[in-house]
Amino acid sequence: MKTETKSGHLSKGLVVGALVGAALGVLVAPQPGKQTRDL
C-alpha cells in the first residue's frame, strides 16, 4: 500500500489547480493575446 505525505497531496493540488486555471483563462479570455498585451 502506497502512502503519500501531505506535501505530496499539496503538490498535486497546486499542479492541478494551475492547469485548470490556465485552461479556464485561455477559454474565457475576452481578447486575443496581442490585443490584451497592448493594453
C-alpha positions as CSV (number, residue, x, y, z in Angstrom):
1,M,0.0,0.0,0.0
2,K,1.4,3.4,-1.0
3,T,1.1,6.3,1.4
4,E,1.6,9.9,0.3
5,T,2.7,12.7,2.5
6,K,0.7,15.9,3.0
7,S,3.2,17.7,0.8
8,G,2.6,15.2,-2.0
9,H,-1.1,16.0,-1.9
10,L,-0.3,19.7,-1.8
11,S,2.0,19.5,-4.8
12,K,-0.6,17.6,-6.8
13,G,-3.3,20.1,-5.8
14,L,-1.1,23.0,-6.9
15,V,-0.3,21.4,-10.2
16,V,-3.9,20.5,-11.0
17,G,-5.1,24.0,-9.9
18,A,-2.5,25.7,-12.1
19,L,-3.5,23.6,-15.1
20,V,-7.2,24.2,-14.6
21,G,-6.7,27.9,-14.0
22,A,-4.6,28.2,-17.2
23,A,-7.2,26.3,-19.2
24,L,-10.0,28.5,-18.0
25,G,-8.0,31.6,-18.6
26,V,-7.4,30.7,-22.2
27,L,-11.1,29.7,-22.7
28,V,-12.6,32.8,-21.2
29,A,-10.1,35.4,-22.4
30,P,-12.1,38.3,-23.9
31,Q,-9.5,39.3,-26.5
32,P,-6.6,37.7,-28.4
33,G,-3.2,37.8,-26.6
34,K,-1.7,40.6,-28.7
35,Q,-4.6,42.9,-28.1
36,T,-4.5,42.2,-24.3
37,R,-0.7,42.8,-24.1
38,D,-1.2,46.1,-26.0
39,L,-3.5,47.4,-23.3
